[in-house]
């Protein structure tokens, strides 16, 4: 991971970790780059499982 990308990730991880809302952060291609613990509780996927996958992988038809 580049230094810039690591810094960008650090910008939203703190708020995600304490958020009580199921929150997902996406990049410009609708790929998951952030996933809150509440999103794990709601959808059943860990942040590691969700990262790098398209949001559509977690939503029903």
DSSP file (Angstrom, degrees, kcal/mol; ACC not computed):
  #  RESIDUE AA STRUCTURE BP1 BP2  ACC     N-H-->O    O-->H-N    N-H-->O    O-->H-N    TCO  KAPPA ALPHA  PHI   PSI    X-CA   Y-CA   Z-CA
    1    1 A X              0   0    0      0, 0.0     2,-0.0     0, 0.0     0, 0.0   0.000 360.0 360.0 360.0 133.5    0.0    0.0    0.0
    2    2 A X     >  -     0   0    0      1,-0.1     4,-2.5     4,-0.0     5,-0.2  -0.277 360.0-112.8 -70.6 160.7    1.4    3.4   -0.9
    3    3 A X  H  > S+     0   0    0      1,-0.2     4,-2.2     2,-0.2     5,-0.2   0.884 118.0  50.7 -61.6 -39.1    2.0    6.0    1.8
    4    4 A X  H  > S+     0   0    0      2,-0.2     4,-2.4     1,-0.2    -1,-0.2   0.929 111.3  47.0 -65.5 -44.8   -0.7    8.2    0.3
    5    5 A X  H  > S+     0   0    0      1,-0.2     4,-2.4     2,-0.2    -2,-0.2   0.893 111.4  51.7 -65.2 -38.9   -3.2    5.4    0.3
    6    6 A X  H  X S+     0   0    0     -4,-2.5     4,-2.1     2,-0.2    -1,-0.2   0.903 110.6  48.6 -63.4 -41.0   -2.3    4.4    3.8
    7    7 A X  H  X S+     0   0    0     -4,-2.2     4,-1.3     2,-0.2    -2,-0.2   0.905 110.7  50.7 -65.6 -41.5   -2.8    8.0    5.0
    8    8 A X  H  X S+     0   0    0     -4,-2.4     4,-0.7     1,-0.2     3,-0.3   0.911 110.2  50.1 -61.6 -42.1   -6.2    8.2    3.2
    9    9 A X  H >X S+     0   0    0     -4,-2.4     4,-1.4     1,-0.2     3,-0.9   0.894 106.8  54.7 -63.8 -40.1   -7.3    4.9    4.9
   10   10 A X  H 3X S+     0   0    0     -4,-2.1     4,-0.8     1,-0.2    -1,-0.2   0.796  96.3  68.9 -64.2 -27.6   -6.3    6.2    8.3
   11   11 A X  H 3< S+     0   0    0     -4,-1.3     4,-0.3    -3,-0.3    -1,-0.2   0.832 113.4  24.8 -61.9 -33.4   -8.5    9.3    7.7
   12   12 A X  H <X S+     0   0    0     -3,-0.9     4,-1.9    -4,-0.7    -1,-0.2   0.583 102.3  80.4-110.1 -10.9  -11.7    7.3    8.0
   13   13 A X  H  X S+     0   0    0     -4,-1.4     4,-2.4     2,-0.2     5,-0.2   0.893  89.5  55.4 -67.1 -38.9  -10.8    4.2   10.0
   14   14 A X  H  X S+     0   0    0     -4,-0.8     4,-1.1     1,-0.2    -1,-0.2   0.967 111.6  42.0 -58.1 -55.2  -11.1    5.9   13.4
   15   15 A X  H  > S+     0   0    0     -4,-0.3     4,-1.1     1,-0.2     3,-0.3   0.867 113.6  54.2 -61.2 -35.2  -14.6    7.1   12.8
   16   16 A X  H  < S+     0   0    0     -4,-1.9    21,-0.6     1,-0.2     3,-0.4   0.907 104.2  55.2 -63.7 -40.4  -15.6    3.8   11.3
   17   17 A X  H  < S+     0   0    0     -4,-2.4    -1,-0.2     1,-0.2    -2,-0.2   0.778 116.6  35.4 -66.0 -26.7  -14.3    1.9   14.3
   18   18 A X  H  < S+     0   0    0     -4,-1.1    -1,-0.2    -3,-0.3    -2,-0.2   0.502  89.8 114.6-105.5  -4.7  -16.5    3.9   16.7
   19   19 A X     <  -     0   0    0     -4,-1.1    19,-0.4    -3,-0.4    18,-0.1  -0.422  50.2-159.8 -68.5 137.5  -19.6    4.4   14.6
   20   20 A X  S    S+     0   0    0     -2,-0.1     2,-0.3    17,-0.1    -1,-0.1   0.534  71.5  85.5 -90.0  -9.0  -22.8    2.7   15.7
   21   21 A X  S    S-     0   0    0      1,-0.0     2,-0.9    -5,-0.0    17,-0.4  -0.675  93.5-107.4 -92.1 146.3  -24.2    2.9   12.2
   22   22 A X        +     0   0    0     16,-0.3     2,-0.4    -2,-0.3    -2,-0.1  -0.636  53.0 179.3 -70.7 108.3  -23.5    0.3    9.5
   23   23 A X        -     0   0    0     -2,-0.9    13,-2.3    -7,-0.1     2,-0.4  -0.948  18.6-173.5-124.0 133.6  -21.1    2.3    7.4
   24   24 A X  E     -A   35   0A   0     -2,-0.4     2,-0.5    11,-0.2    11,-0.2  -0.990  11.8-152.0-125.2 133.3  -19.3    1.3    4.2
   25   25 A X  E     -A   34   0A   0      9,-2.2     8,-3.2    -2,-0.4     9,-1.6  -0.912  17.7-168.4-106.4 130.4  -16.8    3.5    2.4
   26   26 A X  E     -A   32   0A   0     -2,-0.5     6,-0.2     6,-0.2     2,-0.1  -0.831  14.3-135.3-117.3 153.3  -16.4    3.1   -1.3
   27   27 A X    >   -     0   0    0      4,-2.0     3,-1.8    -2,-0.3     6,-0.0  -0.264  50.6 -77.7 -89.8-171.7  -13.9    4.3   -3.9
   28   28 A X  T 3  S+     0   0    0      1,-0.3    -1,-0.0     2,-0.1    -2,-0.0   0.600 132.0  52.2 -66.3 -11.6  -14.8    5.8   -7.3
   29   29 A X  T 3  S-     0   0    0      2,-0.1    -1,-0.3     0, 0.0     3,-0.1   0.146 119.6-105.0-109.1  17.7  -15.6    2.3   -8.7
   30   30 A X  S <  S+     0   0    0     -3,-1.8    25,-2.6     1,-0.2     2,-0.4   0.815  72.7 147.1  60.7  33.0  -17.9    1.3   -5.8
   31   31 A X  B     -B   54   0B   0     23,-0.2    -4,-2.0    24,-0.1     2,-0.3  -0.834  55.4-107.9 -98.1 137.2  -15.3   -1.0   -4.4
   32   32 A X  E     +A   26   0A   0     21,-3.0    20,-2.8    -2,-0.4    -6,-0.2  -0.462  47.5 157.4 -68.4 126.0  -15.3   -1.3   -0.6
   33   33 A X  E     +     0   0A   0     -8,-3.2     2,-0.3     1,-0.3    -7,-0.2   0.408  68.4  31.8-122.9  -7.8  -12.3    0.4    1.1
   34   34 A X  E     -A   25   0A   0     -9,-1.6    -9,-2.2    16,-0.1    -1,-0.3  -0.988  58.6-179.9-152.0 145.5  -13.8    0.8    4.6
   35   35 A X  E     -A   24   0A   0     -2,-0.3   -11,-0.2   -11,-0.2    12,-0.1  -0.955  18.5-140.5-151.6 120.7  -16.3   -1.3    6.6
   36   36 A X     >  -     0   0    0    -13,-2.3     4,-1.7    -2,-0.3     3,-0.5  -0.410  26.4-114.1 -83.0 159.2  -17.5   -0.5   10.1
   37   37 A X  H  > S+     0   0    0    -21,-0.6     4,-2.3     1,-0.2     5,-0.1   0.851 119.8  57.3 -57.3 -33.9  -18.1   -3.1   12.9
   38   38 A X  H  > S+     0   0    0    -19,-0.4     4,-2.2   -17,-0.4   -16,-0.3   0.844 102.4  53.8 -67.4 -32.2  -21.8   -2.3   12.7
   39   39 A X  H  > S+     0   0    0     -3,-0.5     4,-2.9   -18,-0.3     5,-0.4   0.878 107.7  51.5 -66.5 -37.0  -21.7   -3.3    9.0
   40   40 A X  H  X S+     0   0    0     -4,-1.7     4,-2.5     2,-0.2    -2,-0.2   0.935 110.7  47.6 -62.2 -46.2  -20.1   -6.6   10.1
   41   41 A X  H  < S+     0   0    0     -4,-2.3    -2,-0.2     1,-0.2    -1,-0.2   0.885 118.7  40.7 -62.7 -39.1  -22.9   -7.1   12.5
   42   42 A X  H  < S+     0   0    0     -4,-2.2    -2,-0.2    -5,-0.1    -1,-0.2   0.906 129.4  25.1 -76.2 -43.7  -25.6   -6.3   10.0
   43   43 A X  H  < S-     0   0    0     -4,-2.9    -3,-0.2     2,-0.2    -2,-0.2   0.610  95.7-126.4-104.6 -14.7  -24.2   -8.0    6.9
   44   44 A X     <  +     0   0    0     -4,-2.5     2,-0.4    -5,-0.4    -4,-0.2   0.590  68.9 115.7  83.3  10.3  -22.0  -10.8    8.4
   45   45 A X        -     0   0    0     -6,-0.4    -1,-0.2    -5,-0.1    -2,-0.2  -0.927  60.1-130.2-114.4 138.2  -18.8  -10.0    6.6
   46   46 A X     >  -     0   0    0     -2,-0.4     4,-2.1     1,-0.1     5,-0.2  -0.372  30.1-106.9 -76.2 162.7  -15.6   -8.8    8.3
   47   47 A X  H  > S+     0   0    0      1,-0.2     4,-2.4     2,-0.2    -1,-0.1   0.884 122.7  53.2 -56.5 -38.0  -13.7   -5.8    7.0
   48   48 A X  H  4 S+     0   0    0      1,-0.2    -1,-0.2     2,-0.2    -3,-0.0   0.893 109.7  47.3 -65.6 -39.5  -11.0   -8.1    5.6
   49   49 A X  H  4 S+     0   0    0      1,-0.2    -1,-0.2    -3,-0.1    -2,-0.2   0.843 117.0  43.8 -68.7 -33.3  -13.6  -10.1    3.7
   50   50 A X  H >< S+     0   0    0     -4,-2.1     3,-2.1     2,-0.1   -18,-0.3   0.824  86.8 105.8 -83.0 -33.1  -15.3   -7.0    2.4
   51   51 A X  T 3< S+     0   0    0     -4,-2.4   -18,-0.2     1,-0.3     3,-0.1  -0.208  89.0  11.4 -57.6 132.1  -12.3   -5.0    1.4
   52   52 A X  T 3  S+     0   0    0    -20,-2.8     2,-0.3     1,-0.3    -1,-0.3   0.368 101.4 113.3  85.5  -4.6  -11.6   -4.8   -2.4
   53   53 A X  S <  S-     0   0    0     -3,-2.1   -21,-3.0   -21,-0.1    -1,-0.3  -0.686  74.1-102.2 -98.0 154.3  -15.0   -6.3   -3.3
   54   54 A X  B >   -B   31   0B   0     -2,-0.3     3,-1.8   -23,-0.2     4,-0.3  -0.453  26.5-122.2 -71.3 147.2  -17.7   -4.4   -5.2
   55   55 A X  G >  S+     0   0    0    -25,-2.6     3,-2.3     1,-0.3     4,-0.4   0.850 109.4  69.3 -56.1 -35.2  -20.6   -3.2   -3.0
   56   56 A X  G >  S+     0   0    0    -26,-0.3     3,-0.8     1,-0.3    -1,-0.3   0.721  84.2  71.1 -59.3 -21.0  -23.0   -5.1   -5.2
   57   57 A X  G <  S+     0   0    0     -3,-1.8    -1,-0.3     1,-0.2    -2,-0.2   0.700 102.9  42.6 -67.1 -18.2  -21.5   -8.4   -3.8
   58   58 A X  G <  S+     0   0    0     -3,-2.3     2,-0.4    -4,-0.3    -1,-0.2   0.427 101.7  79.2-109.0  -1.5  -23.3   -7.6   -0.5
   59   59 A X  S <  S-     0   0    0     -3,-0.8     0, 0.0    -4,-0.4     0, 0.0  -0.875  77.1-120.2-113.0 140.9  -26.7   -6.4   -1.7
   60   60 A X              0   0    0     -2,-0.4    -2,-0.1     1,-0.1    -1,-0.1  -0.194 360.0 360.0 -70.3 167.8  -29.5   -8.6   -2.9
   61   61 A X              0   0    0      0, 0.0    -1,-0.1     0, 0.0    -5,-0.0   0.499 360.0 360.0 -65.5 360.0  -31.0   -8.4   -6.4
